[in-house]
Amino acid sequence: MELIDYAGIATIIRGLWINTSVYPWVVMYSLLEQAEEIPPDAFIVDIVAALRNDHTIDEDIAAKIFREAYTAWKFEIAPGGVEAAVKTETMRKQPSCVVVKNNDEIKAFYWIDRNLDSVGKRMKEKNASLLEEKLPHASIMNYVPGVNAAHRAEVVKNKIALVTGGAQGFGKEIVQSLAESGALVFIADLNKEGAEKLAKTINTAYKRTAAIPLEVDVSNEGSVQRLFESVVETAGGLDICISNAGVVKAGSVLEQNLDDFKFVTDVNYTGFFLVAKHAALLFRRQHRTAPAWKTDIIQINSKSGLEGSNKNSAYSGGKFGSLGLVASFALELVEYNIKVNAVCPGNFFDGPLWSDPEQGLFVQYLKTGKVPGAKQIADVKAYYEAKIPMKRGCTGVDVMWAIYYIIEQAYETGQAVPVTGGQVMLH
Ligand SMILES: NC(=O)c1ccc[n+]([C@@H]2O[C@H](COP(=O)([O-])OP(=O)(O)OC[C@H]3O[C@@H](n4cnc5c(N)ncnc54)[C@H](O)[C@@H]3O)[C@@H](O)[C@H]2O)c1
């Protein structure tokens, strides 16, 4: 009986490659089903020394074995007897195939390359040639900020990101921007069809695998756990986790029933806890071999996390509470170089939550007479826009600027960045 988590080993391997090149990689793996020859140039590691009595693996020891074997491989002779890789100032040859053995028996192959398409090709062709790519001139970690958003986008290029609630609204805007900036994005949503449709549109537009749909219910721990397992099975790891999925059920504290209160809290508050927990477990694993690599958990919070929202207490309470989680997670996870921050957007009037012609808040507010004297949707919209010093609603681009800032800023954690056009100011 063998209980070794071979997918988890992909994350340890990914960390090692990131650590030595300060650049993101994708790792795919296959378990050995039939006898397979070890390709020349493969990097061979035996993990037997990391096995516990119960047939599980001690990841700290496994990471140590990988680190030591890699150092030997790079600068001396590979454990499998392969010649040393060449190391020069600008060029490093990295192994692109790792063979994992257990007690001398081959168990799994891991393939490494820049993106999902090239790593898939390598795996299919069993191409284990050394990676000769020139290292990026300036590493992403020492990136000098540019003057516009296009420069900013560099901070996510080739990184692997996950966006919950990514099928529509703010989530969709975030997914599209990340893909446009060169990231590989997992679209994790309860709405499977919506996520699939968006991924298809993006991949067709960019002629590469830039987006992958995955179904999840963020309020269900089993579902969230499976989500992160799928990410690791597909790409070997993760760099950015954006917890965006959220729901609204407005209601007076005097009238709202417990089920509605719980529904909102389960998704917005507990859902954030679950997503952050499983992202952090994955990031910690990667950290074992990539200690200098910074990873990000970002919650899309709300201006209602910074000030109360009349007759919308379940929503506002969950958002306020989430900022407590952000700050507390940040304190704990700093040890693993995981930053935890939030973005607090103002109202996204052009998104479906407000503008959906049947269920949107504008229609609802018009019907219920929430805005005195409003005769049409435009009146309701004008009423809300007038509350904002900058006289317009928040957009996906506004939120993206904050996300790029958070990722780029290496010296900040536990913060909430308001993006409200001046509607919510310093307290
Ligand atoms: N729209 C706004 O004006 C506004 C303002 C500030 C903050 N926000 C926040 O931005 C985030 C996105 O809001 P939006 O307006 O884009 O919402 P939206 O309703 O347009 O989209 C939410 C997405 O989340 C998905 N989702 C819902 N429940 C889920 C669950 N249990 N598991 C996984 N996915 C689930 C939905 O299928 C949908 O694709 C939310 O956290 C919200 O609180 C929105």
The ligand as an SDF file (V2000), in Angstrom:
LIG
                    3D

 44 48  0  0  0  0  0  0  0  0999 V2000
  -20.6940   44.2770   -8.0210 N   0  0  0  0  0  0  0  0  0  0  0  0
  -20.3270   45.1820   -7.1470 C   0  0  0  0  0  0  0  0  0  0  0  0
  -20.8070   46.3220   -7.1780 O   0  0  0  0  0  0  0  0  0  0  0  0
  -19.3190   44.8590   -6.0890 C   0  0  0  0  0  0  0  0  0  0  0  0
  -18.7930   45.9000   -5.3140 C   0  0  0  0  0  0  0  0  0  0  0  0
  -17.8390   45.6170   -4.3650 C   0  0  0  0  0  0  0  0  0  0  0  0
  -17.4020   44.3270   -4.1810 C   0  0  0  0  0  0  0  0  0  0  0  0
  -17.9290   43.3150   -4.9300 N   0  0  0  0  0  0  0  0  0  0  0  0
  -17.4310   41.9710   -4.6740 C   0  0  0  0  0  0  0  0  0  0  0  0
  -16.8530   41.4780   -5.8550 O   0  0  0  0  0  0  0  0  0  0  0  0
  -17.0040   40.0620   -5.9020 C   0  0  0  0  0  0  0  0  0  0  0  0
  -17.6570   39.6840   -7.2110 C   0  0  0  0  0  0  0  0  0  0  0  0
  -18.8950   40.3190   -7.2810 O   0  0  0  0  0  0  0  0  0  0  0  0
  -19.6960   40.4760   -8.6460 P   0  0  0  0  0  0  0  0  0  0  0  0
  -20.5220   41.6670   -8.5290 O   0  0  0  0  0  0  0  0  0  0  0  0
  -18.7840   40.3590   -9.7780 O   0  0  0  0  0  0  0  0  0  0  0  0
  -20.6830   39.2150   -8.5280 O   0  0  0  0  0  0  0  0  0  0  0  0
  -21.4550   38.3870   -9.6510 P   0  0  0  0  0  0  0  0  0  0  0  0
  -22.7210   37.9440   -9.0080 O   0  0  0  0  0  0  0  0  0  0  0  0
  -21.5400   39.1310  -10.9260 O   0  0  0  0  0  0  0  0  0  0  0  0
  -20.4980   37.1310   -9.8720 O   0  0  0  0  0  0  0  0  0  0  0  0
  -20.1930   36.2630   -8.8200 C   0  0  0  0  0  0  0  0  0  0  0  0
  -19.6390   34.9740   -9.3720 C   0  0  0  0  0  0  0  0  0  0  0  0
  -19.3920   34.1100   -8.2620 O   0  0  0  0  0  0  0  0  0  0  0  0
  -19.9270   32.8260   -8.5370 C   0  0  0  0  0  0  0  0  0  0  0  0
  -20.3000   32.1780   -7.2770 N   0  0  0  0  0  0  0  0  0  0  0  0
  -21.3610   32.4450   -6.4790 C   0  0  0  0  0  0  0  0  0  0  0  0
  -21.4090   31.5980   -5.4380 N   0  0  0  0  0  0  0  0  0  0  0  0
  -20.3450   30.7750   -5.5600 C   0  0  0  0  0  0  0  0  0  0  0  0
  -19.8480   29.6860   -4.8040 C   0  0  0  0  0  0  0  0  0  0  0  0
  -20.4740   29.2630   -3.6960 N   0  0  0  0  0  0  0  0  0  0  0  0
  -18.7410   29.0610   -5.2200 N   0  0  0  0  0  0  0  0  0  0  0  0
  -18.1050   29.4650   -6.3540 C   0  0  0  0  0  0  0  0  0  0  0  0
  -18.5460   30.4740   -7.1250 N   0  0  0  0  0  0  0  0  0  0  0  0
  -19.6500   31.1250   -6.7320 C   0  0  0  0  0  0  0  0  0  0  0  0
  -21.1080   33.0730   -9.4390 C   0  0  0  0  0  0  0  0  0  0  0  0
  -21.4490   31.9140  -10.1840 O   0  0  0  0  0  0  0  0  0  0  0  0
  -20.6050   34.2280  -10.3020 C   0  0  0  0  0  0  0  0  0  0  0  0
  -19.9290   33.7650  -11.4460 O   0  0  0  0  0  0  0  0  0  0  0  0
  -17.8470   39.6780   -4.6830 C   0  0  0  0  0  0  0  0  0  0  0  0
  -17.0070   39.2100   -3.6470 O   0  0  0  0  0  0  0  0  0  0  0  0
  -18.5010   40.9770   -4.2910 C   0  0  0  0  0  0  0  0  0  0  0  0
  -18.8280   41.0310   -2.9450 O   0  0  0  0  0  0  0  0  0  0  0  0
  -18.8760   43.5640   -5.8850 C   0  0  0  0  0  0  0  0  0  0  0  0
  1  2  1  0
  2  3  2  0
  2  4  1  0
  4  5  1  0
  4 44  2  0
  5  6  2  0
  6  7  1  0
  7  8  2  0
  8  9  1  0
  8 44  1  0
  9 10  1  0
  9 42  1  0
 10 11  1  0
 11 12  1  0
 11 40  1  0
 12 13  1  0
 13 14  1  0
 14 15  2  0
 14 16  1  0
 14 17  1  0
 17 18  1  0
 18 19  2  0
 18 20  1  0
 18 21  1  0
 21 22  1  0
 22 23  1  0
 23 24  1  0
 23 38  1  0
 24 25  1  0
 25 26  1  0
 25 36  1  0
 26 27  1  0
 26 35  1  0
 27 28  2  0
 28 29  1  0
 29 30  1  0
 29 35  2  0
 30 31  1  0
 30 32  2  0
 32 33  1  0
 33 34  2  0
 34 35  1  0
 36 37  1  0
 36 38  1  0
 38 39  1  0
 40 41  1  0
 40 42  1  0
 42 43  1  0
M  CHG  2   8   1  16  -1
M  END
$$$$
